[in-house]
Amino acid sequence: MYADYGLQLAPLREEVEHLVKTAREWDGRFFNLQVTNATERAMQLRALCTAASSSLAFDLRCKVAKASSISCSASPPITAAPSNPQ
C-alpha cells in the first residue's frame, strides 16, 4: 500500500495489529507493519502476517488491505508547521 507522509503510522499499526491478532485466519506466529520504500511523494507500507495455509493467508491479506485502506482514508493527516512563521 502507498501512503502519503501525512499518514500517522502508529494508529494504523495499532489498528492493523488488532485486526490481525483477532482474525481467525492468523496462526499467531508473526505480524509486522513496515515501511518498505520511500519516494519523494509517498511511502510504501507492507503488512506481514502468517497463516496456516495459503488460502487463509489470502483471506487475511484481503482483510488487512481493506481495513488499512479504510483506516487511511479516515485518518486525519499530520500537518507541518510553517517553516518561516512571521
C-alpha positions as CSV (number, residue, x, y, z in Angstrom):
1,M,0.0,0.0,0.0
2,Y,1.3,3.5,-0.8
3,A,0.6,6.3,1.7
4,D,1.2,10.0,2.0
5,Y,3.7,11.2,4.5
6,G,0.9,12.8,6.4
7,L,-0.4,9.4,7.5
8,Q,0.0,8.7,11.2
9,L,1.7,5.3,11.3
10,A,1.3,4.5,15.0
11,P,-2.6,4.4,15.0
12,L,-2.6,2.5,11.7
13,R,-0.1,0.0,13.1
14,E,-2.2,-0.5,16.2
15,E,-5.4,-1.0,14.2
16,V,-3.9,-3.4,11.8
17,E,-2.2,-5.3,14.6
18,H,-5.6,-5.6,16.4
19,L,-7.3,-6.8,13.3
20,V,-4.6,-9.5,12.6
21,K,-4.4,-10.7,16.2
22,T,-8.2,-11.2,16.4
23,A,-8.6,-12.7,12.9
24,R,-9.4,-16.4,12.9
25,E,-7.1,-16.8,9.9
26,W,-4.0,-15.7,11.8
27,D,-1.9,-18.6,13.1
28,G,-0.2,-16.5,15.8
29,R,3.4,-16.8,14.5
30,F,4.2,-13.4,13.1
31,F,2.9,-9.9,12.5
32,N,4.6,-6.6,11.5
33,L,3.7,-3.5,9.6
34,Q,6.8,-1.9,8.0
35,V,7.7,0.9,5.6
36,T,9.4,-0.9,2.7
37,N,10.1,2.0,0.4
38,A,10.0,5.8,0.4
39,T,9.9,8.2,-2.5
40,E,9.6,12.0,-2.7
41,R,5.8,11.7,-2.7
42,A,4.8,8.6,-0.7
43,M,5.9,5.7,1.5
44,Q,5.1,2.1,0.7
45,L,3.7,0.0,3.6
46,R,3.6,-3.7,3.9
47,A,1.8,-5.8,6.5
48,L,3.4,-9.1,7.1
49,C,1.4,-11.8,8.9
50,T,1.3,-15.6,8.9
51,A,-1.5,-18.1,8.4
52,A,-1.6,-21.9,8.5
53,S,-2.4,-22.3,4.8
54,S,-2.2,-20.3,1.6
55,S,-6.0,-19.8,1.3
56,L,-6.1,-18.5,4.9
57,A,-3.2,-16.2,4.2
58,F,-5.0,-14.8,1.1
59,D,-8.2,-14.2,3.2
60,L,-6.2,-12.5,5.9
61,R,-4.3,-10.4,3.3
62,C,-7.6,-9.2,1.9
63,K,-9.0,-8.3,5.4
64,V,-5.8,-6.3,6.2
65,A,-5.8,-4.5,2.8
66,K,-9.5,-3.5,3.2
67,A,-9.1,-2.4,6.8
68,S,-5.9,-0.5,6.0
69,S,-7.4,1.5,3.2
70,I,-10.5,2.4,5.3
71,S,-8.3,3.4,8.2
72,C,-6.0,5.5,5.9
73,S,-8.9,7.4,4.4
74,A,-10.4,8.1,7.8
75,S,-7.1,9.1,9.5
76,P,-6.5,12.8,9.9
77,P,-3.3,13.9,8.2
78,I,-0.3,15.4,10.1
79,T,0.1,19.0,9.2
80,A,3.5,20.6,9.3
81,A,4.1,23.9,10.9
82,P,5.2,26.8,8.7
83,S,9.0,26.8,8.3
84,N,9.1,30.6,8.4
85,P,6.4,31.9,10.8
86,Q,6.1,35.6,10.7
